[in-house]
Amino acid sequence: MGIKKKVAIIGDQEWTLVGRPLAHVRQAASGEVFLLDEKGMKFLEAEVERRERNRGTIDRLTSRDPAFSRDPVVIRWERDSAAFRLPLPAEGTPLRVEERAADPAHVNDRVAFAKLDRVKKTIGETIRWDPEELYAYDRAYTDSPEYQPSGLTVLDATSGGGSIPFEALRLGHTVIANELNPVATAILHATLDFPARFGPDLVQDIRKWGDKLVSDVELEMLDVTPRSPLPEIERQKLERVVHGDLELMRIFGQTEYDQNGTLYCRMVTCPSCGGEAPLLNNLWLSKGEGEQWGVEIVPLDSGKISFEVYTIKNGKGPNGQDPDGATVTRGVGQCIHCHQAIHGDEIKAQARGESRHGVWWSRVYAVNSVRLQPKMDANGRPQRYATGDRAGEIKTEKIKFFRAPTDEDEVALMKAKRRLEGNWARWENADLIPSETIPSGSKTSEPLRYGMQRWCDMFAHRQLLGHLTLIERFRELQSDIRVELDEARGNAVITFLQFVIDKFVDYNSSQTRWIPQRSQVSGTFGRHDFSLKWTYGEMPYAGPSSGLRWALSQVLDAYQGIADLALPVHKARGTNLPLKIINGSAGNMSEVATRSVDLVCFDPPYYDNVQYGELSDFYYVWQKRGLRDVFPGLFSRRHVNKKDEAVANPARDGSAANAKAAYERMMGEIFAECRRVLSDDGVMTLMFTHKKQEAWETLTRSLIESGWVITACMPVESEFANSQHQMNLAAAASTIFITCRKRVDEDAEPAAWQGIGGTGVAARIRTAVRDGLAEFDRLNLSPVDEMIASFGRALQVLSERWPVYDGDEVVSPVQAMTAASAVVAAHQITRITEGRLTVEELDTETGVALTILGAFGTGEFAFDDARNLANALNVAIEGKSGNYIVADRRVGLATQQPGASYAAPLVKSGSKVRLAAPEERATARLEKPQTAWDRLHGLIAAYRQGEDVLVRAYFEKHCLPQAQLLRDLLEVYRAEIGDERLQKEVDWVRFALESFGNAQ
């Protein structure tokens, strides 16, 4: 299942085949060939033209900014776009086709490169990569191997959604999938059992009963999902298109055709003036390609407010409105009437109903609507279908727009609220309402602070009405489904219909987000938390863009894809699947016999990165109402079991120290249980993606002390490093695969950390890390991932010789990782400087700044990346607001302020950090420099003030003891900054120093 692409060989050049050219490949006696018949010649001509276009874009890019000519992405793009040498092969020539290893890491670099603002500014447009320049291969999982029983048993101790056991099942293994969380366990049945047992045909049953469920609920909700009259400005646009045709205006100019989303904001009462105060953290409605929209808050004399929408040109509204404005920033509001601040504590008090100024509420501030517009011909007449069932009908197109809330919207929302209240007692008696109290926890503290005490409080009135109508009708249909399909097949269909509900609940809560870049609603869990959303979106309950019907389509697509992949298993095994799904703790798998497993392969919980139980309660309270008869044992608790969950949860355990100890204890129990069930010659492979050193230390200590030896570690780059779950979080871009075996000699003599003559474990670790770095070079890892992969090599050596003593103290995993960090830091500095400088020559701040420059350039990057890189280098980042005395193993970080200058080399703004530019550095610091980085910026500042005269004076006063180091540092700085103006200044500084050196 390796990732490979196919290329046609033309002389000594390669042509990557994708799409239709790839489908043109044929099998010949000598192997695969691409025949240059008439069609093949057209494909070749298109490739010649494509490469010519690329070279034109590259020329524009490099001529306008020569620095791009040194960028690795551009260098490779230019090579891949080279013209084919003439003459081209003649028509009728069969081109040999070969497979090549694909390079997803480089593709990720290309995708990131195309998004750079600097690239867009240089050529005036966004680079759109051709398919030939992207992955050029199908994802590995789409390859369906022929089912062949292996005779091996594979266990996933913490299965989650089941990707590991699913692949093991397809590869012919006997599979044991264990999972503590009941929500994830239900998903395991849906991904492992049902597709392999019932096959692709089950999708028809899911569709039939899903259509029935959705249609019934849409009908119930139709009257509270109204269509409003078209705004006058949209009528005017339509009138221009139809040239004032009254009949066409009558048909298309009355009401909107559909809605894509209703947008709400939180509202409070201003404690200063008593006026209505909407809380919006930005005023954008749509900022993607095409027409852009914003919303304006209009204060009224009565202390009330209204909303108006507007289109945006060049970043502003027609009257200068700024869509980047906000009425709430970092939890503090601002009144639109009196402009006084509304403190965060007051907002929370109103949210909880504890303020004398009232209780907050939600209000619609915009609706994303759709109208139909006739397609007109060149003569100004509407186009019509000429044939088929729609012959004679007018052809139409959908026009999306935004509008302000209308009276129809308000009437519908009040009607929904009254209906909810009218049905509450009946639904409560039927136990349909998720009225369980939200438990206090690490992630749930946020909604609790804002007054959401019960799970049902996470939904607006119309949202909750829709969900309860949905769950009631779902419960009513279940007996009919089982009667028609039989118990087992019916339960499978019921499970997938519950997932429709889960999907819709996820995308219709007061914790969703409206994404202006895509003009669509994003789910509740864009991140792994319950952070408050000041504004939220609601999908429609009826109409062509019904959110319910979208949720059904998502589930149908998912099942079809899984069932197609599992088809070989279904055909070979039918209902007799080599599969066991267990709901229980991985620390006590009593249903698994001792030494019965050949491979333990699992992705353990990531320390404190995701609080699985707390988050999954959001779904659990709905699933136990819909699936309690399908999986009676899974949904007997009031909430998900969090007591036995192997995560570091300070809220559960009382403190961060207790949480660390609990995680270490639970992981130790899991590793010990895995050791029990694994055969003596078996292998355990686990995956870890966390970047925090403390997470690695805790996990690996548990692993080593449970009797395991780490035998191999390998980083595998993820293709989803830009997901919201990873952005600014402690999740690395690469996953580290750690392979272990049982430690055989439990009574081995303790090993020495230092040893005699450099023979100790510390020296072995340094050698192993250096060897690993040589292997990692070809993987194009980020500095953080390179550091993490090296941790694995260090821990491999440590575990092989455990226990290891440094004097009378047992060496901890963190001590081994620190030793690895020193080797990696030296390697990274050497690589960035091309051997000119070593880490020993550099002070701490200069070393960190130089490493960041090489890894991230001068632009912004996630603060967590900076912190984790510093942790890996055994350096602490400390906040510094003014000048300060530099300390070893410390690096200063200033908070960005308008017009401020900084003594520290790093500047933080929100969740982002960057290197301070030379012009931002505090004069006092540069006049009394403490680090080589200070002196580097001081030389540039001196050039700007007086060119070579002041440069030489500054150099003579501050830099002579480090003369050669500064010259080398300037050369490295010039190569890495990517700013042509600054590069020219550095060149002048270097020239001044060169002539100064000659004079000396």
N, C-alpha and C positions, 0 to 999 in steps of 0.2 A: 504493500500500500504506500510506496514511496511517492514523493511529489516530483514528477518529471514532466517535461514538455517535449514536443516534437519539432524538429527543425529539418528543413530541406537543405541539402548541401549544394552550393553553387561555387564550384572551384574550391577555394580555401575559405569561402564565406558561408555564413549560416543565415537562413531565413526562418524565423519563428512562425509556425503555422497555428492559426486559431480560426474558429468559426467555419465559414464555408470552405476556405482553402484546406483546413484540417479534414473536413469531410470528404475532400477530393483525394485523400491518400488511399492508395490501393495496395493490396498484398500481391507480391510477385515472387517468383521462385527464389530470387536473391534476397528477399526481404521486402520491407515496405518502400514504396516509391510514390513520387508525386509526378504524374504525367503532364508534360507541357503540351496537352492537346489545345484545342481552341479555347476552352474554358480556363484551362491551366495558364495559358498565355495571358489571358485577361487578369487573372489573379496576380501574376508576376508583374504586369504593367502597373496594376494598382499599388503593389508594394514599392515599385520604383518611385512612383509619384508620392507615396506616403513618406518615404525616406527623404525625398527632396524637400517636402514641406517641413519636415523636422529640422533639416539642416538650415532652412531659412529662419525658423524660430530660434535655433541655437545661435545663429549669426547675430540676430537682433539682440538677444540676451547678452552675449559676450561683448558685442561692440559698444553697447550702452553702459555696461558695467563689467569691465575686464576681470573683476574678481571672480565672476562666475566661471571663467575658463579654468579655474583651479578646483572647482567644486567636484567631488567624486561622482555625483549624480550626472552632472553635465558631461564630464569626461566619458562616462560609460554610455550615456545617451548618444553622444557624438559618434562613438565607436559602433554602436548598434545601428546607427543611421547612415553609415558609410555607403556611398554609391557602389553598386555591383560593378565589378570590373568588366569592361567590354572586350569582345562582343558577348552579349547575353547568349545563353544556350538556345539552340534552334528549336522551332516548334517540333513536337514529337519526341523530344528528349525526356527520358525518365530520370528524374532527380532522386538520388538516394535520400531516404528519410531515416534519421537517427533520433534516439532519445537523449536528452540532456537533463541533468539535475536542475530543477528550478531553483530560484533564489528569492524566496519570499522576503528575506530581510532587506534586500536591495529594493524590492518593490515597495516595501513600507517606507524606505527612504525617499523613493520617487513621489509617493503620495504626499508625504510630509513636505517635500520640496515644492510641489505644485501649490500648496496652501500658504506658502510664505508671502507675507505682505510685500516684501522686497521684490519678489519675482513679479507679482502683479503690477507693482508700480513701474518696474523697469520696462515691461513689454505692453502694459496697458490692458492685460487680460489674464484670465486664469488658464494655466496649462491644462488641457484635457488629454490625458494619456490615452493612446490607442490600446486596444486589447492586446496587441503584440508586445506592448511595453509593460503590461501588468503581469498577472500571474501566469497566464498562458497554460494553465492546467486546471483540471477539476480538483476539487478538494478531495483529500485522500479517502475520507469516509464514504464518498459516493461510489467507490469501487466495491462491488458486491462479490466476494469470493464464493466459489462453489463450496457448499456445506460439506465438511469432512470432520466426523467426530475425532477429537484428539486424544481422548482418554484422560485428559488432564482436568483438574478441578481448580477453578479460579474464585477467590473470595475478594469482594470489595467490602471492607469493614464499615466504611462510612459512605454509602453509595450515592446520597443526594439524589439528583435527577436520573442517574443511571447510565451515563455515557460509557464508563469503563465496563460494567457488566454487559451492556448492550453489544459493544464490540467483541467482548469475550464470547458471547453467545453466538455471534455471526461467524466467529473463527472456529467454532466446533467444540468449545470447551463446556464442561459442566460448570454452572454458574451459581454461586451463593451471593446474594445481594443483601447486606444488612444495613439497616438505617433506623436511627432512634426517632427521628421526626415523623409524625404521622402524615403531614402534608406531603413530604418528599416520598414517603412510602406509597401513598396513593399514586403518585406520579410514576414510581417504579412499576407498579402493576400496569399502568397505561403505556409505558415505553418498552418494557421487557416482555410481559406476559401477553397482553391482548393483541398486539400486532403480529407476534409470532404464532399465536394460537388461532386467531380468526382471519388473518390475512387482509389484503387490500379491500376485499368485498365489504368489510364492516363499515367502510366509509359511507356506503349507500344508506345503511341503517342510521348512522349518525346524522347524515344529511336530512333524511326523511323526518326523524323525530326532532331534530334541531329546527327545521323549517316550521314544524307544527308549534313548537314552543315559542319561537321568535315571533311568528305571525300572531299568535294569541296575545302575547304581551304587547306587541306593537299596536294592536287594535285597542287594548285597554288604555294605552298611554297616548293615543293619537290626539285626544282633546286637550291634553296638557303639553303638547308639542306643536303649537300653532304656527301658521305662516303669516308673516306681517306684510303690510303693503310695501311696495318698492319705494325707497327714498326718492325724493324728487330729482336728485342729481343722477341717480341710476336711470330714471325715466328719461331724462334729457339725453344721456348717452345712447339709450336705446332709440330714441326718436331720431337722432342723427343717423344711426345705422339704417333705419327703415325709411328714412326720408319723409318722416311725418305721416306715414300710412296709418290711418285711423284704425283699420281692421287689425293690422299687425300690433298696434299699440293696445288694442282691446284684448288680444290673445296673450301677448307677452308682457304687457306693461302694468299689470295689476298687482300681483303678489309675488313674493319670492318663490322659487321652485323648491329649494332645499336649504338645509343648514349643515355646516360642517362642525360647528362648535359654538357653545355659549360661554362667554368669559365673565368670571366673577372676581370681585375684589373684596377684601375685608374692609369694614367700615367701623369707625369709632366716633365718639363724640369728643370734640376738642374740650379739654378741661379749662382752657383759657377763655374762649368766647362762646362755647356751647354749639358751635356749628358742626355740620357733618364733615367728617374728615376721612376721605378714602385713602387706603394704604396701597399704593402701587410702587413696586420697586423699579419699574421702567414703563415707558409709555408707548412702546413698540407693539404693533399688532401683526405686522408682516414686514420682514426685512430681508427676505430671500430674493431670488431672481424674479423679474417681473415687477408689477406694481407694488410699491411699498406703502404701508399705512401706519398711522399713529392714532392715539386717542388723546383728546384734550379734556381736562377737568374744568368745568365752567362754574365758578362760584356765583350764587344767586343772593339777592339782597336779604332773603328770608333766612339765611344761614344754611340753606339747602345747597345742593350741587346738582349739576346735570353733566352728561357726557356727550361729546361730539367727536366724530371720527373725521380724519382728513388724510389725503394722499400726500406722500413725501417726495420731494425733488431735491437732490443734492443734500440729503441729510436733514432737511427742514420742511415744515409744513408751509402752506400758502401764506400764512400770516406770521411766519418766523417761528412757529411752534417747534420745540425741541423734543424729539421722542426719547432722547437719552435722559430726560428729566425723571425725577422720582419724588414721591411723597413719603417714602420710608427707606431709610438707609441704616444698615447694621442694627436693626431692631428699634430705631428711634424714628418716630413719625414727624411730619410737619403739616400744620393746618393750612389748608388752601385759602382760608379766609383771613386769619390774623397772622399767619406765617410763624406762629410760635411753635417751638418744639413740643412734641408729645412723647414723654419719657417712656422707655420700654416697659417699666414696671406698671405704668398706668394702662398701657395697651394690654398687658397680661391680666391686670385686674379686671378690665372690662371684658376680656375674653372669658374669664372665670365667673363673671357676674358678681364681682366683689367691689366694684367701684360705685361711688355715689353719683357718678356721671352717667351711669347706664351700662347696658350690655352691648358688646359689639355684634355686628350682623354682616351678612354677605349681600352684595348687590351686583346685578348684571351691569357691566360697563361697555360691552360690545358683543355683537353676534357676527360670526363669520357665515355669510349667506351665499347662496347661489341663485342666479336667475338664468332663464333660457333666452337665447337670442337667435333669431333666424339667420341662416347663412344666405347672403345675397349674391346674385350673379352680377356680371359686368354691367347689366342694364338696370340694376337697382331693383330687380324682382327677387322674391324669395325662391331659393332652390328647393326642388321637390324630388322625392324618390320616384324613379320611373318604373321600377318593377318590384316584385316581391309583395310580402304581406303589408308593407308600409307604402305601397304605391300611392302617390298623390299627397302624402304627408309632407309637411315642411321640414327640411333639414335644419337642425338646430345645433348650437354650441353652448357649453356651459360657461358662464362668466361669474367668477368669484369676486365678492366684494365684502366690505365690512359696513356695518350700520350700528347706530346707537340703539339702545333698548327702547322698545315701544310699549304702548299701553297694552297691546296684545300679549307681550311677554309678561308684564306684571300680573295681568289677569290670570294667565296660565299658571304662574308660580303660586299665586294665592289659592287657586283651585287645587293644585297639587298638594299644598300644605293642608288644606281642609280635608282632602280625601285621606291623606296620611293619618291625620288626627282621628277621623271617623272610623278608620279600620284598625287603629292601634290596639284596642283592647282585644279584638278578635285575633289579630296576628300574634299578640303577646300570649294569649291563652294557647295558641297552637305552637308556641315556641319557635316562631319564625324570625323574631327580631334579635339580632346579636347585641343584646343589652348587657352582656358581661362587662364588668369593670375592667378597664385596661390596667394590667398589672404594672407596678412601678418597676422600672428597669433602666438599663444603660441607654437604650434607644427610645424607649417609650416615655422618657422624662419630658421630651419636647412637646408632644401633644398634651400631656398632662398639665404642663405649665400654662398652656393656652386653653384650658378648660374642657378639653375633650376627655371626659371621664369614662365613657363607655365606647365600645367599638362602633355602635350605631351613630355616635356623635361625629364620626369622621366623614359624614355624608350630608350634603345639602338636602332640603326637604324633597325636592323632585327626584334627586338621585336615590334617596332611600325608598321613596314610593315605588320607583321603577324596580329596584332590587328586590323588594319584598313581594311585589306583584310577580316578579320572575320566579322567586324561590317557591312561592305558593303554587303557581301553575306547574312548576317542575315537580313538586311533590305529588301533585294530582296525577301527573302523567306516568309516574313510575310503574304503577301496577299494570297499566295498559301496555307499556313497553315490555315488561316481563312476560305477560300473557302471549303477546305476539311473537316474541323472539326466543323464549325459554329463559330460565333463570340466569345462566352463565353469560349468554350473549347479551341479554338485556342489561345485566349489571355493567358490562363493558360499555354499552352505549350510554347508560346513565352516568358513568364516570366521566366520559368525554363531554357530556352535556353540563356536568358540574364545572368542568374546565371552561366552558363558554361563560358560565356565570362568573367564575374567578377572573377571567380576562376582562369582562365588562366591569366588575367591581374595581379591579385595578385601575382601569382607565376612566372611571366615573366616581371619584371621591373628591373631597375638598382638599386633598393632598396631591392632586395632579398638577401638571404645569402646562401652560400654553407655550409652544415653541414658535416664536415669530419667524425664525429662519426657515421653518418648514410649514408654517401655518397649520399646525395640528396639535392635538392633545398628546402629552407624554404621560406615561403611567405613574402611579404612586411611587414606585421604586426605581426612579431614574438613578438614585443612589441607594446604598444599603442603610437607609435611616428613615426616620419620620420627621425630618426637619420641616418646619412650618413653611408653607407656601403662601405668600401674601396675595397672590392671584392664582386662580385655578380655572381649568377648562372643564366643560361638560359635553359629552358626546350626545347627539340626538337619540331619542327613543323610538322614532318612527321616521319614515321617509326614505328616499333613495340612499342617503348616507347614514342610515340607521347604525348606531354603534353596536347594537345587539347583533345585527346581521354581519357586521365586520368581525365581531368576536367569534361568531360561528364559522366564518370563512377562515379565520386564523387557525382554529382547532381542526377543521377539515384538512387544510393544507398540511398541518403538522402531522396528523395521523397518516395521510397519504404518503408523505415523505418517509416516515418511519416504517410504515408497512412495506413500502417498496424495498427498502434496505433490508428488512427482515424476511423478505419473500423466500430466499433459499432455505432459511430455517423452517418457515411455515410449510413449505413443500416437503421437506425431509422429515420433520418431526410431528407436524400436525398438533394435536393436543398433548402429545407425550413429550413435553419440553424438559430438557436437562437443567431445570431452573428451580431455585428455592429463594423466596423472598422472606426476610425476617424483619420484624419490627422490634427492635430492642437495642440495648446498649452494646457498643462494640467492646466494652470492657468485660462483658459476660455473655458470650455467644454459646450458651449451653446446648443449643440445637446442632452445633457443629462438632463433629467428633475429633478427638485428639489425633494429630498428625494425618489428617484426611485431606489436606489442601496442598496442591503443588505450587501455587502462586498466590500470594497476597498482594494485591495491587489496589492502592487507594489514595485518595486525595484528602488528607486529614484536615480538620478545621484549622483555620488560619489565626490562631491565637485570639486577638481581640478585634480582628478586622471585620468580621461579620457576626452579628448576634442572631444566629439562624432562628432560634426559638422565638425570640421577641418579635421578629419581623413576620414570621410565618403565622403567628396568632391572627394577623389580619385576614388570612385566608381560612384558617382553621375554624373560626367561628361561623363561617358560611358553609364550609365543607361538612361540618358535623351535622348541619341541618339538612344537607342534601345527600350525604353519603353514609349516614349512620346505619342504614339497612344493607348497604353494599359491603362495608367493612366494619362490622359491629365492634371489633376489638380495637380499632384505631381511634375512635372518637368518643371514648368513655370519659375522658377528663374534661374539666372545664376549660383548660387551656393546654397548650403544648408543654410537655415535660422539659423544663429548663434545668432542673436540679442535677440531672445526669448528663447534661450537655457539655462536651469537652471544648469549652471556649474560656478565654480569660475575660470574666465579666465582673468588674469592680462593684457594680450595683448589687449583684447577687452575692458576692463573696465578702463584701464589706470594705475592701481596700484594694489598691493595685497590687500590693504585695501578696495579699491573700488570693487574689485572682490568679497571679502568676503561679503560686504554689498549687492551687486547685487544678489549673491547666496541666501543670507538670505531673501531678498525681494521676489525673484522668488519662493523659496520654501514656503514662507509664503502664496503667492498667490495660489500655488498648494494645500497646506493643507486647505486653506479657501474654495477653490472650491470643494475639496473632502468632506469637511464638509457640503457644500450646497447640494450635490447630494446624500449623504448618509442618509438613514432612521434614525430616532431618536434612534432606538434600534439596529442600525447596528454597524459593527465593521470595523476598518481599521487596516490592518497589513502591515508593511513595513519592508524591509530588508536593512541592512547596513553592509558594510564590511570594511569601511575605518578605518585605525588605528590612524590617526592624531586626537589629542584632539581638535584642532581648527575646524576640519570638524564635529566632534560630537557636539561641542558647537553651531556651526552655524545651523546645521540641527535641533537640539532639541529645540533651542530657537525659531526657526520658528514654530516648531510643537506646543510647549506649548503656545506661544502667539497667535496661531490661534484657540485656544479653545479646545485643545485635552488633555485628561488625559491618560498617559501611564499606562496600566493595567497589562502588562506582558512583560518580555524580556527573550529570550532563545537563547543561542548560538548553532548553528548547524555546525559541522565540515565539511568543504569542502574536497572532495577527489582529488582536483586538485591544491593543494597548491604549487606544483613544476612547475606550468606553467610559461612560460616566462612572462606573464602578471603580475604574482604575485611576481616572484623572484626579490628581491631588491627593490620592490615598496611598496607603502603604502596601500597594500591590505592584510587584515588579512587572516589567514588560515581558520577562521570560519566566518560564516555569523550570524549576530545577528537579530533575528526576534523580532520586536517591535509591540505589539498589543495595540491599542488605542480605546477609545470611546469618544464621544462628552462630553465635560465638561458641566454638567447640570446647576450647580450653578455658573453663571458668576459673581454674585455679592457677592461671599463669602468674609468673613473677611480675611485680610492679615494674614499670619502666621509668627511666629518668627523663625529666624534661630537658635538661642541659647535657648531661652525659659528659664523658671525658673526651677532650679533643674534638668537640663538635659532632659527637656521634649520637646525641640525644634525640628525643622526639621533635624538639623545636627545629633542629637542623633538617630533619626529614620532612617536616611540614614545609619549610621554605623551599626545599628542592621540589616537592610535589606541586606546590603552587606555581613555581616557575615553569615546570613542565606543562601544567594545565593552561597557563597563559598562552603558551605557544600553540596549543590546540584551539583555544578560544579565538585567536586572532582571525581565523577564517569565518567565524560566526557573526562578526560585525555586531558584537554585543554593546549595549550602552555601558558606561562606566559603572553604574549601580549593579547591573546584571553581571558584569564581569567580576565585581567584588563578591557577589552572592555565589556565583559558580566557584570561586576560589575558596569560599567558606567550606563548600562541599569537599574539596580536595583536602583541606586541613583537617576536617572532621573525619575523613576516611582514615588518615594516618593515626589520629588520636584513638579512634575506636578499635583499630587493629591492635593497639598496644595497651589498651585500657586494663587496669588503672595506671595513670601516669602521675608521678609525683614530682613537684618542684620543692625540694627540701622535704618538709613534713606535710605540705599541703597538696591535696589532690588538684591536679590541673583541670580547670573548668573548660567547657567548650568555648566560652567567650575568650579565654586566654589563647586558645588555638586560633580563633578567628582574628584576634588582634595581631597575632604573628602573621597571618595571611594578609591582613590589611596593609601591613608595612611593606610586604613584597609587592602587592598590587599597586600601592601608591607610588613606589619607586618605578614600577613598570610604566604606569600611566604618564608620569612626568617625563621619563625617558622617551616615550613614544611621542608625546606632544612636542617635545623640544628636539626631536630627532637626534637624541644623544648629546645635545649641547650642555644640558643641565641634569643634575641628579637631585633626588629629593633631599639628600643630606646637605646640599648647598643652600637650600631655600628655607626661609623662616615659614612658620605655619600659615600665616595669612597669605603669603605669596604662593605657597604650594597649593592651598585650597583655591585661590582665585585663578591660578593657571589651570588647574584641573577642571574647574567650571568653564573656563574659556574654551578649553579643548572639547568639552562634552556638550555644552549648550550655546556657545557663542556669547554674544553680548545681549541677546534678547531675553525676554522673560521666560521663566520655567517654574514648575510647581515648587513651592517652598518645601514640601515633603521630600522632593528629590534632593534638594540641597541639604536638608537635615539628615536624610538617610546616607547621603554620600559622606557627609562629615562624620556621622557615627561610624561608618565603615572605615574611615581613616583615623578613627580614635581621636576625633577633634570635636569640641563643643562649639556650637554657634550661640553667641551671647548678644542680647540686645544692647546697643550703645547709642544713646541719643546725642552725645557730644563727643569731645575729645577724650581719649583714654590711653592708659598705658598698655601696650601690647603684651600679652602673656603667651607662653608656649602652650600648644595644644588648644588654643582659643582663637576664634575668628569673630570679628565684630559685624553686627547687622543693624542697620539703621532703618527706621520706618519712614517711608516716603512722605514728604510734606511739600506743598507748593512753594517754589522758590528757595528751598532749603539747600544747604551744602552738607556733606557728610565726611566725617573722619573715617568711618567704616568702609571697607571695600564692597560690602553687599548692601543692597537696598530692597526692602520688602514693601509690597503694595497688595493688601488683601491676602490672597492665598498664593501670590506670585512673588518671585524674587529674581533679581538680576544683579549683574556687576554694575557698580557705579561708574558712570562715564568720567573721563579725566576732568571735564569742566564742572562736574558735580562735587568733586572732592574739596573738602574744606581747606582754605588757604593756610590756616594755622597748622594743619596736619602736614601739608606738603612742605611748608617752610621748616618744619622740624620733623622730618620723616623718620619713621621707626622700622619700616620694612622695605624690601626691594620693590614691592608693588607701589608703595608711596613714592619712592624715588623714580620709578618708571613714569607715573602720572605727573610727578613734579617736573621731569624733563620736558614732557609735552606741554605742560602749562607754561614753562619758561619760554619755550619756542613761540607760543602764541603771544607772549608779552613782548618779546624782543628778539625773536629769531635766534641766530647762532650765537650772538654775543651773550645773551642771558643763559642759553643752554650750556655754554662752556663754563660760565660762572657757577651755575647750579651744580654742574658735574664736579667741578673742582672742589666745591664746598661740601657736597654731601655724598659723592659717589666714588671717590677714588679708591677706598678700600674694597669696593665691589665692582671695579671697573669692567672686568671681563664678563662678570655675571650680568651686569646691566646691559652690556652690548648684546649678549646672547638673548637676554630676556626681550629686548627691543625687537630682535629679529623674529623670535617666536610670536610675539604680540602682533607684529605686522602681518604674519602669515595667517593668523587665526581670526582677526577682527572682522574681515569682510566689509569694511567701510572704506571706500576709495579715498574720501577726503582725509580720514584719519590715517590711512596708510601713507598718503603723501606727506603728511606732517611727520610721521615716524621716520620716513625716508630722509627728510631734512634734518631731523634730530640726529640720525645715524651719520649723515654726511658731516654735520658739525662736529660730532665726536671723533670721527675719523680724522678730520683735519686737525682737531685738537690733539689727538694722539700723535699725529705726525710732527706737530710742532713740539710736543713734549720730547 
